[in-house]
């Protein structure tokens, strides 16, 4: 389960920053670690990182918002990212997106009412030869068809993500 940002303490941010030796060049890794712990980075967390690294909050915010895998807004427990490259387009990405939207009752850019799933597009995942492809958090799935996508979503919905094939 994710620790929600309201619960994260300044000491926890400091601990993560200290893990990376308070070096500015480790900013991205610091943000990734905190994102993994909190599931999204609030303005307070970003300001605390800036304070700990003695850099401007705008620099921290700029890095956090540049990378699509760092969340600065609330997301679902599971974030589904669909590859939007031309290769995945040609291999049937639209059928996959339509299947996910119908299965979850949301559109791309939305989160389910129960907070379990968020659906987004992302750029190339490096799976062009095996598209269409998607990520669910850090787990990649490729050579997708509508039936396979429904099965994957159902397993995540049951909390059985470790048995997804």
PyMOL commands that set and color helices and strands:
alter all, ss='L'
color gray80, all
select helices_A, chain A and resi 5-7+10-19+24-38+43-53+57-66+86-90+93-104+128-130+146-157+161-163
alter helices_A, ss='H'
color red, helices_A
select strands_A, chain A and resi 78-83+117-122+134-136+139-141
alter strands_A, ss='S'
color yellow, strands_A
deselect
rebuild
show_as cartoon
